[in-house]
């Protein structure tokens, strides 16, 4: 059991390292232009929405975008209202990562690592370094995803894990709670979803249970923005609260549609991990597009519930 947990921790660490390397590589290619885009193209909720989507897709991390956004609001470069559009867009941009995780690269992981490492260590230009970091990061993600799949069955034979799996399969609320806690601990909804995909592919978790974990991960990822807002200005805290409440309300609504979502996803693909990735897209796109026309109302509601500036 201890050996399996150590391996599981290693694969989780490799996954998070891969996410970090991809983010670093993309940032190396874009320089400070991502922050400039956030400042320049957020004058309206729609602009903020598209900018948040693109920047999150590039950084491969909604948490990173939230930290940047909270920082910009705290320094007065963005207003609270401008940040709402970015929050809505960042949720959609994060789904790119979950779709990428389902790609089947077969035995190409090792060549990807060598090619990426060569570009990182022997490239003399920022372009080569950035591409190399992205390639190594992707290879790390695929390696970790393979590891999650290999460990799924051995881990499921242990009573405590089997009990957790049975509860999750029977109770969507348990799955949501697990998704929240695990994501809050490792600060990556993508890693939580990746772990769920490993169990799904081995048919140990049902698709509705995987969807429940995914929904919980969307709440758990808000912890990073909340932590970043500690000690920040009033409006910066409101931005973090908006991200949290938006995801909580979305999860509450979709809790009652887990089975229909699973049915729709099963018609879109035969692969369990791809089905879960598609559900992530459906959930975030529907929630963000539905909320976009009501930015003024969202702003008013957050101000009402969290008090006005004294």
C-alpha positions as a Markdown table, in Angstrom:
| # | Residue | x | y | z |
|---|---|---|---|---|
| 1 | Unk | 0.0 | 0.0 | 0.0 |
| 2 | Unk | 2.8 | 2.4 | 0.9 |
| 3 | Unk | 4.6 | 1.7 | -2.3 |
| 4 | Unk | 1.5 | 2.4 | -4.3 |
| 5 | Unk | 0.8 | 5.7 | -2.4 |
| 6 | Unk | 4.4 | 6.7 | -3.1 |
| 7 | Unk | 4.0 | 6.0 | -6.8 |
| 8 | Unk | 0.7 | 7.8 | -6.8 |
| 9 | Unk | 2.4 | 10.8 | -5.2 |
| 10 | Unk | 5.2 | 10.7 | -7.7 |
| 11 | Unk | 2.8 | 10.6 | -10.7 |
| 12 | Unk | 0.8 | 13.5 | -9.1 |
| 13 | Unk | 4.1 | 15.5 | -8.7 |
| 14 | Unk | 5.1 | 14.8 | -12.3 |
| 15 | Unk | 1.6 | 15.9 | -13.5 |
| 16 | Unk | 1.9 | 19.2 | -11.5 |
| 17 | Unk | 5.5 | 19.7 | -12.8 |
| 18 | Unk | 4.3 | 19.2 | -16.3 |
| 19 | Unk | 1.6 | 21.8 | -15.8 |
| 20 | Unk | 4.2 | 24.2 | -14.4 |
| 21 | Unk | 6.6 | 23.6 | -17.3 |
| 22 | Unk | 3.9 | 24.1 | -19.9 |
| 23 | Unk | 2.9 | 27.4 | -18.2 |
| 24 | Unk | 6.5 | 28.5 | -18.0 |
| 25 | Unk | 7.1 | 27.7 | -21.7 |
| 26 | Unk | 3.9 | 29.5 | -22.8 |
| 27 | Unk | 4.8 | 32.5 | -20.7 |
| 28 | Unk | 8.4 | 32.5 | -22.1 |
| 29 | Unk | 6.9 | 32.8 | -25.6 |
| 30 | Unk | 4.4 | 35.5 | -24.7 |
| 31 | Unk | 6.5 | 37.5 | -22.3 |
| 32 | Unk | 4.5 | 40.1 | -20.5 |
| 33 | Unk | 1.9 | 40.3 | -23.3 |
| 34 | Unk | -0.6 | 38.2 | -21.3 |
| 35 | Unk | -0.9 | 40.9 | -18.6 |
| 36 | Unk | -1.0 | 43.5 | -21.3 |
| 37 | Unk | -3.9 | 41.7 | -23.0 |
| 38 | Unk | -5.7 | 41.5 | -19.7 |
| 39 | Unk | -5.3 | 45.3 | -19.2 |
| 40 | Unk | -6.1 | 46.3 | -22.8 |
| 41 | Unk | -8.9 | 44.0 | -23.7 |
| 42 | Unk | -11.2 | 44.1 | -20.7 |
| 43 | Unk | -13.1 | 47.3 | -21.2 |
| 44 | Unk | -16.4 | 45.4 | -21.6 |
| 45 | Unk | -17.6 | 42.1 | -20.1 |
| 46 | Unk | -17.5 | 40.5 | -23.5 |
| 47 | Unk | -13.9 | 41.6 | -24.1 |
| 48 | Unk | -12.9 | 40.4 | -20.7 |
| 49 | Unk | -14.7 | 37.1 | -21.4 |
| 50 | Unk | -12.8 | 36.4 | -24.6 |
| 51 | Unk | -9.5 | 37.7 | -23.1 |
| 52 | Unk | -9.9 | 35.5 | -20.0 |
| 53 | Unk | -10.6 | 32.5 | -22.3 |
| 54 | Unk | -7.6 | 33.0 | -24.5 |
| 55 | Unk | -5.1 | 33.9 | -21.6 |
| 56 | Unk | -6.2 | 30.8 | -19.6 |
| 57 | Unk | -5.9 | 28.6 | -22.7 |
| 58 | Unk | -2.4 | 29.8 | -23.1 |
| 59 | Unk | -1.3 | 29.6 | -19.5 |
| 60 | Unk | -3.1 | 26.2 | -19.0 |
| 61 | Unk | -4.2 | 27.3 | -15.6 |
| 62 | Unk | -7.4 | 29.2 | -14.5 |
| 63 | Unk | -5.8 | 29.4 | -11.0 |
| 64 | Unk | -2.8 | 31.4 | -12.5 |
| 65 | Unk | -5.1 | 33.7 | -14.4 |
| 66 | Unk | -7.1 | 34.3 | -11.2 |
| 67 | Unk | -4.0 | 35.2 | -9.3 |
| 68 | Unk | -3.0 | 37.6 | -12.0 |
| 69 | Unk | -6.5 | 39.1 | -12.2 |
| 70 | Unk | -6.7 | 39.5 | -8.4 |
| 71 | Unk | -3.3 | 41.2 | -8.4 |
| 72 | Unk | -4.3 | 43.6 | -11.2 |
| 73 | Unk | -7.6 | 44.5 | -9.4 |
| 74 | Unk | -5.7 | 45.0 | -6.2 |
| 75 | Unk | -3.3 | 47.5 | -7.8 |
| 76 | Unk | -6.2 | 49.3 | -9.4 |
| 77 | Unk | -5.4 | 48.4 | -13.1 |
| 78 | Unk | -8.7 | 46.5 | -13.4 |
| 79 | Unk | -12.0 | 47.2 | -11.8 |
| 80 | Unk | -14.1 | 44.6 | -10.1 |
| 81 | Unk | -16.7 | 44.7 | -12.9 |
| 82 | Unk | -14.0 | 44.2 | -15.5 |
| 83 | Unk | -12.7 | 41.2 | -13.7 |
| 84 | Unk | -16.0 | 39.4 | -13.8 |
| 85 | Unk | -15.7 | 38.9 | -17.6 |
| 86 | Unk | -12.2 | 37.5 | -17.1 |
| 87 | Unk | -13.5 | 35.1 | -14.4 |
| 88 | Unk | -16.2 | 33.8 | -16.8 |
| 89 | Unk | -13.8 | 33.3 | -19.6 |
| 90 | Unk | -11.1 | 31.6 | -17.5 |
| 91 | Unk | -13.5 | 28.8 | -16.7 |
| 92 | Unk | -13.8 | 28.0 | -20.4 |
| 93 | Unk | -10.1 | 28.4 | -21.1 |
| 94 | Unk | -9.3 | 25.8 | -18.5 |
| 95 | Unk | -11.2 | 23.1 | -20.4 |
| 96 | Unk | -8.5 | 23.1 | -23.1 |
| 97 | Unk | -6.2 | 21.3 | -20.6 |
| 98 | Unk | -8.7 | 18.5 | -19.9 |
| 99 | Unk | -9.2 | 17.9 | -23.6 |
| 100 | Unk | -5.4 | 17.7 | -24.2 |
| 101 | Unk | -5.1 | 15.2 | -21.4 |
| 102 | Unk | -7.2 | 12.7 | -23.4 |
| 103 | Unk | -4.8 | 12.6 | -26.4 |
| 104 | Unk | -3.3 | 9.2 | -27.0 |
| 105 | Unk | 0.4 | 9.7 | -27.9 |
| 106 | Unk | 1.3 | 6.0 | -27.5 |
| 107 | Unk | 5.0 | 5.4 | -27.2 |
| 108 | Unk | 5.9 | 9.0 | -28.2 |
| 109 | Unk | 6.4 | 10.2 | -24.6 |
| 110 | Unk | 10.1 | 9.4 | -24.4 |
| 111 | Unk | 10.9 | 11.0 | -27.8 |
| 112 | Unk | 8.9 | 14.0 | -26.7 |
| 113 | Unk | 11.0 | 14.3 | -23.5 |
| 114 | Unk | 14.3 | 14.1 | -25.4 |
| 115 | Unk | 13.3 | 16.6 | -28.1 |
| 116 | Unk | 11.9 | 19.0 | -25.5 |
| 117 | Unk | 14.9 | 18.7 | -23.2 |
| 118 | Unk | 17.3 | 19.3 | -26.2 |
| 119 | Unk | 15.4 | 22.5 | -27.1 |
| 120 | Unk | 15.5 | 23.6 | -23.4 |
| 121 | Unk | 19.1 | 23.0 | -22.8 |
| 122 | Unk | 20.6 | 23.6 | -26.2 |
| 123 | Unk | 18.3 | 26.2 | -27.6 |
| 124 | Unk | 19.8 | 29.7 | -27.7 |
| 125 | Unk | 16.6 | 31.5 | -28.4 |
| 126 | Unk | 13.5 | 32.2 | -26.3 |
| 127 | Unk | 11.4 | 30.5 | -29.0 |
| 128 | Unk | 13.3 | 27.2 | -28.7 |
| 129 | Unk | 13.3 | 27.4 | -24.9 |
| 130 | Unk | 9.6 | 28.0 | -24.8 |
| 131 | Unk | 8.7 | 25.3 | -27.2 |
| 132 | Unk | 11.0 | 22.9 | -25.4 |
| 133 | Unk | 9.3 | 23.6 | -22.0 |
| 134 | Unk | 5.9 | 23.0 | -23.6 |
| 135 | Unk | 6.9 | 19.7 | -25.1 |
| 136 | Unk | 8.5 | 18.4 | -21.9 |
| 137 | Unk | 5.4 | 19.6 | -20.0 |
| 138 | Unk | 3.1 | 17.8 | -22.3 |
| 139 | Unk | 5.2 | 14.6 | -22.1 |
| 140 | Unk | 5.1 | 14.8 | -18.3 |
| 141 | Unk | 1.3 | 15.1 | -18.4 |
| 142 | Unk | 0.9 | 12.1 | -20.7 |
| 143 | Unk | 3.4 | 10.1 | -18.6 |
| 144 | Unk | 1.4 | 10.9 | -15.4 |
| 145 | Unk | -1.9 | 10.1 | -17.0 |
| 146 | Unk | -0.6 | 6.7 | -18.0 |
| 147 | Unk | 0.6 | 6.2 | -14.4 |
| 148 | Unk | -2.8 | 7.1 | -13.0 |
| 149 | Unk | -4.4 | 4.4 | -15.2 |
| 150 | Unk | -1.8 | 1.8 | -14.2 |
| 151 | Unk | -2.3 | 2.4 | -10.5 |
| 152 | Unk | -6.1 | 2.5 | -10.6 |
| 153 | Unk | -6.8 | -1.2 | -10.3 |
| 154 | Unk | -4.1 | -1.9 | -7.7 |
| 155 | Unk | -5.2 | 1.0 | -5.5 |
| 156 | Unk | -8.9 | -0.1 | -5.8 |
| 157 | Unk | -8.1 | -3.4 | -4.1 |
| 158 | Unk | -7.4 | -1.7 | -0.8 |
| 159 | Unk | -10.4 | -1.5 | 1.6 |
| 160 | Unk | -10.2 | 2.3 | 2.3 |
| 161 | Unk | -9.9 | 3.1 | -1.4 |
| 162 | Unk | -12.6 | 0.6 | -2.4 |
| 163 | Unk | -14.9 | 2.1 | 0.2 |
| 164 | Unk | -14.2 | 5.6 | -1.2 |
| 165 | Unk | -14.9 | 4.4 | -4.7 |
| 166 | Unk | -18.1 | 2.7 | -3.7 |
| 167 | Unk | -19.4 | 5.8 | -1.9 |
| 168 | Unk | -18.5 | 8.0 | -4.9 |
| 169 | Unk | -20.3 | 5.7 | -7.3 |
| 170 | Unk | -23.4 | 5.7 | -5.1 |
| 171 | Unk | -23.4 | 9.3 | -3.9 |
| 172 | Unk | -22.7 | 12.3 | -6.2 |
| 173 | Unk | -22.3 | 14.5 | -3.2 |
| 174 | Unk | -19.4 | 12.4 | -1.9 |
| 175 | Unk | -17.8 | 12.8 | -5.3 |
| 176 | Unk | -18.2 | 16.5 | -5.2 |
| 177 | Unk | -16.7 | 16.7 | -1.7 |
| 178 | Unk | -13.7 | 14.6 | -2.8 |
| 179 | Unk | -13.2 | 16.8 | -5.8 |
| 180 | Unk | -13.3 | 20.0 | -3.6 |
| 181 | Unk | -10.9 | 18.6 | -1.0 |
| 182 | Unk | -8.4 | 17.0 | -3.4 |
| 183 | Unk | -8.2 | 20.1 | -5.6 |
| 184 | Unk | -7.9 | 22.5 | -2.7 |
| 185 | Unk | -4.9 | 20.4 | -1.4 |
| 186 | Unk | -3.0 | 20.1 | -4.7 |
| 187 | Unk | -4.1 | 23.4 | -6.2 |
| 188 | Unk | -4.9 | 21.9 | -9.6 |
| 189 | Unk | -8.4 | 20.9 | -10.9 |
| 190 | Unk | -6.7 | 19.4 | -13.9 |
| 191 | Unk | -4.7 | 16.9 | -11.7 |
| 192 | Unk | -7.9 | 16.0 | -9.9 |
| 193 | Unk | -9.7 | 15.4 | -13.1 |
| 194 | Unk | -6.7 | 13.4 | -14.4 |
| 195 | Unk | -6.8 | 11.1 | -11.4 |
| 196 | Unk | -10.6 | 10.6 | -12.0 |
| 197 | Unk | -9.9 | 9.8 | -15.6 |
| 198 | Unk | -7.5 | 7.0 | -14.6 |
| 199 | Unk | -10.2 | 5.3 | -12.5 |
| 200 | Unk | -12.8 | 5.9 | -15.2 |
| 201 | Unk | -10.7 | 4.3 | -17.9 |
| 202 | Unk | -10.3 | 1.2 | -15.8 |
| 203 | Unk | -14.1 | 1.2 | -15.3 |
| 204 | Unk | -13.7 | 1.4 | -11.5 |
| 205 | Unk | -15.5 | 4.8 | -11.3 |
| 206 | Unk | -18.8 | 5.3 | -13.1 |
| 207 | Unk | -19.1 | 8.4 | -15.4 |
| 208 | Unk | -21.7 | 10.1 | -13.1 |
| 209 | Unk | -19.2 | 9.7 | -10.2 |
| 210 | Unk | -16.4 | 11.2 | -12.4 |
| 211 | Unk | -18.7 | 14.1 | -13.3 |
| 212 | Unk | -19.3 | 14.7 | -9.6 |
| 213 | Unk | -15.6 | 14.8 | -8.9 |
| 214 | Unk | -15.2 | 17.2 | -11.8 |
| 215 | Unk | -17.9 | 19.5 | -10.4 |
| 216 | Unk | -16.2 | 19.5 | -7.0 |
| 217 | Unk | -12.8 | 20.3 | -8.6 |
| 218 | Unk | -14.4 | 23.4 | -10.1 |
| 219 | Unk | -15.1 | 24.6 | -6.6 |
| 220 | Unk | -11.8 | 23.5 | -5.1 |
| 221 | Unk | -9.8 | 25.4 | -7.7 |
| 222 | Unk | -11.2 | 28.7 | -6.2 |
| 223 | Unk | -9.0 | 28.3 | -3.1 |
| 224 | Unk | -6.0 | 29.7 | -5.0 |
| 225 | Unk | -7.7 | 32.9 | -5.9 |
| 226 | Unk | -9.1 | 33.2 | -2.3 |
| 227 | Unk | -5.6 | 32.8 | -0.9 |
| 228 | Unk | -4.2 | 35.4 | -3.4 |
| 229 | Unk | -6.8 | 37.9 | -2.2 |
| 230 | Unk | -5.9 | 37.7 | 1.5 |
| 231 | Unk | -4.6 | 41.1 | 2.5 |
| 232 | Unk | -5.6 | 42.6 | -0.9 |
| 233 | Unk | -8.0 | 45.5 | -1.5 |
| 234 | Unk | -11.7 | 45.3 | -1.2 |
| 235 | Unk | -12.4 | 44.9 | -4.9 |
| 236 | Unk | -9.7 | 42.2 | -5.2 |
| 237 | Unk | -11.5 | 40.1 | -2.6 |
| 238 | Unk | -14.8 | 40.6 | -4.4 |
| 239 | Unk | -13.1 | 39.2 | -7.5 |
| 240 | Unk | -12.1 | 36.0 | -5.6 |
| 241 | Unk | -15.6 | 35.8 | -4.1 |
| 242 | Unk | -17.2 | 36.1 | -7.5 |
| 243 | Unk | -15.1 | 33.1 | -8.8 |
| 244 | Unk | -16.1 | 31.1 | -5.8 |
| 245 | Unk | -19.9 | 31.8 | -5.9 |
| 246 | Unk | -20.1 | 31.5 | -9.6 |
| 247 | Unk | -18.7 | 28.0 | -9.5 |
| 248 | Unk | -20.7 | 27.0 | -6.4 |
| 249 | Unk | -24.0 | 28.1 | -8.0 |
| 250 | Unk | -23.1 | 26.3 | -11.3 |
| 251 | Unk | -22.3 | 23.1 | -9.4 |
| 252 | Unk | -25.6 | 23.3 | -7.4 |
| 253 | Unk | -27.6 | 23.7 | -10.6 |
| 254 | Unk | -25.7 | 20.9 | -12.5 |
| 255 | Unk | -25.9 | 18.5 | -9.5 |
| 256 | Unk | -29.4 | 17.8 | -10.6 |
| 257 | Unk | -28.3 | 17.1 | -14.2 |
| 258 | Unk | -25.4 | 14.7 | -13.6 |
| 259 | Unk | -27.2 | 11.7 | -15.2 |
| 260 | Unk | -28.4 | 13.7 | -18.3 |
| 261 | Unk | -24.8 | 15.0 | -18.7 |
| 262 | Unk | -23.5 | 11.5 | -18.5 |
| 263 | Unk | -26.0 | 10.3 | -21.1 |
| 264 | Unk | -25.0 | 13.1 | -23.5 |
| 265 | Unk | -21.3 | 12.5 | -23.0 |
| 266 | Unk | -21.7 | 8.8 | -23.7 |
| 267 | Unk | -23.2 | 9.7 | -27.1 |
| 268 | Unk | -20.2 | 12.0 | -28.0 |
| 269 | Unk | -17.5 | 9.4 | -27.4 |
| 270 | Unk | -16.9 | 5.8 | -26.4 |
| 271 | Unk | -13.8 | 6.6 | -24.3 |
| 272 | Unk | -14.6 | 7.4 | -20.6 |
| 273 | Unk | -11.8 | 10.0 | -20.2 |
| 274 | Unk | -12.9 | 11.8 | -23.4 |
| 275 | Unk | -16.5 | 11.8 | -22.1 |
| 276 | Unk | -15.4 | 13.4 | -18.9 |
| 277 | Unk | -13.4 | 16.1 | -20.8 |
| 278 | Unk | -16.5 | 16.8 | -22.9 |
| 279 | Unk | -18.6 | 17.2 | -19.8 |
| 280 | Unk | -16.1 | 19.7 | -18.5 |
| 281 | Unk | -16.5 | 21.7 | -21.7 |
| 282 | Unk | -20.3 | 21.6 | -21.6 |
| 283 | Unk | -20.5 | 22.6 | -17.9 |
| 284 | Unk | -18.1 | 25.6 | -18.2 |
| 285 | Unk | -19.4 | 26.9 | -21.5 |
| 286 | Unk | -23.0 | 26.7 | -20.5 |
| 287 | Unk | -22.4 | 28.3 | -17.1 |
| 288 | Unk | -20.2 | 31.1 | -18.5 |
| 289 | Unk | -22.4 | 32.0 | -21.5 |
| 290 | Unk | -25.5 | 31.9 | -19.3 |
| 291 | Unk | -24.0 | 34.4 | -16.8 |
| 292 | Unk | -22.3 | 36.7 | -19.3 |
| 293 | Unk | -25.4 | 38.9 | -20.1 |
| 294 | Unk | -25.9 | 39.4 | -16.3 |
| 295 | Unk | -22.6 | 40.9 | -15.3 |
| 296 | Unk | -24.2 | 44.0 | -13.8 |
| 297 | Unk | -26.6 | 41.8 | -11.7 |
| 298 | Unk | -23.7 | 39.5 | -10.6 |
| 299 | Unk | -21.7 | 42.6 | -9.5 |
| 300 | Unk | -24.7 | 43.9 | -7.6 |
| 301 | Unk | -25.3 | 40.5 | -5.9 |
| 302 | Unk | -21.7 | 40.2 | -4.8 |
| 303 | Unk | -21.7 | 43.7 | -3.4 |
| 304 | Unk | -25.0 | 43.0 | -1.6 |
| 305 | Unk | -23.8 | 39.7 | 0.0 |
| 306 | Unk | -20.3 | 40.9 | 0.9 |
| 307 | Unk | -21.0 | 44.4 | 2.0 |
| 308 | Unk | -20.3 | 47.7 | 0.3 |
| 309 | Unk | -17.2 | 49.7 | 0.7 |
| 310 | Unk | -17.4 | 51.7 | 3.9 |
